[in-house]
Structures are given as structure tokens and as C-alpha cells.
């Protein structure tokens, strides 16, 4: 997997992509993240990357020429795949989208700054826009970091335990179940009995029920779009029945 990033803040991307599971994925050669700074491709004494907008108004807009030159350099270096512009105007990043990106040979992330990118560059070079949520940031770098993280951890061999990716929140459209450490200090206080039972089938069933129940409580919109099995429906009904019946572990 090859990820190229057009950004005025390559250090930010390097930091974000250099730690944890995703950092290890890079070390293992599963992916290569390369940043390209339009500043390095800007011309003139001042190496300008921004300019005042036509039509007036406050703020500056990213010039298309340094971006085009940065993208050309990335392509010449082997950058592959679509150019993705991180922007609140795009469709939302989902786990399904992260999976699709992880299955591709690569992509190029465009990080805007200031008031945005000259629309002509977007029209000519951007293949898709992607939002990480309905809020305005000061630039696209945090969005790029989110995409790199969500995609990087899905690459084959990135996680030490292949099973943990499957067990994750959202991998089956449900929220995660609660987790409890074997903490020395706290002992087993407040830990559900079943987790201490050693009965792995019972534990798996409890976790599934907690996932279903939490999704029902916190993200009913996710459940509404799912087609639950008979067993899942029974587990959820049991969870709901226990709700408000004085159970200490809803
Ligand atoms: C500013 C703004 C102000 C009022 C109403 C809408 C607005 N949108 C923007 C805006 O998009 N500013 C940008 C700052 C310009 C390009 C980069 N910036 C950015 C990207 N802010 N937030 C993102 C972003 C990216 C991905 N997902 C969520 C937010």
C-alpha cells in the first residue's frame, strides 16, 4: 500500500503515521507514507502557496500551481490511485470505505489549509472528497491522519493478532463490548462473573449480547440498518428485557 500526502505540514503526517500499529505497518513494509510539500514546489522569491481569492473576502486560498507540481512529483515517484481531498463537503468516512481503501494499491491525500484549495485544482485533479465528520478544522491533516490510521491497521499483518481486527467495533456493524483488565490493584471488583468463569462459549455469547445491547442503547441508527440473525435478536431481546429490571449490568 502506497499513500502519498500533499501537505504544508509533512511533520504532522510523519508523526501520525509513525506510531503504534500504523507505524509498525510501515516498519514491516506493509505501507509507505510519503508527504509532498507544495511549498517545495512553489516558485519565486517568496515561494507562495496561497493567494487572495477572486471576488474578495477574508482569508487566502491555496494556489493550484504548487499543488500541481507537488502531485506531478509524487506521480513521477510512483504515487498511485485516486486523489482524495479531505473536506467537510465530502461523503463521510466509514469502516466500509476504510476497508475499500485498504484493499487498493494506494491513494493520494490532499490536505487543504487556509480557506481551501483553488476549485480549478479540485476540478482537474481531485477524484473524490472525504469527510471525517461534520465539523470544520483548520486543515485537512487531521483528516488525513485519521484515514491513514483507519486504513493502515487493516492491512494484512498490521495487527499482531489477526482476530482482533475481526472483533473490532464496526467490523460487523456493531459497537464494541466492554473490556476489563486483569488488574492487580482492582482485583475482580465490578467485573461481570461470566468473564471469570473460564467458559469461553458463554463469554463469547455475553460479549455478543453486550455489543448488541450497547448498539441498541447508543447507536440505534446502526441497528436499524442491520439484518440480525435469530440468535442475535434473541440476545438483544434478553438484554432489553433486563434493562430497567434492576440489573447491575445493563
Ligand atoms: C470553512 C468553513 C466555514 C464556514 C462554513 C463551512 C466551511 N468550510 C470550511 C472549510 O472547509 N475550511 C477548510 C479548512 C479549507 C480546507 C481544509 N480545512 C478543513 C478540512 N477543515 N476541516 C476539514 C475537514 C476534513 C475532513 N473532514 C472534516 C473536516
Boltz pocket constraint, residues with backbone or C-beta under 6 A from the ligand:
constraints:
  - pocket:
      binder: B
      contacts: [[A, 86], [A, 87], [A, 88], [A, 111], [A, 112], [A, 113], [A, 114], [A, 115], [A, 116], [A, 117], [A, 130], [A, 131], [A, 132], [A, 133], [A, 134], [A, 135], [A, 136], [A, 137], [A, 138], [A, 139], [A, 140], [A, 143]]
      max_distance: 6.0
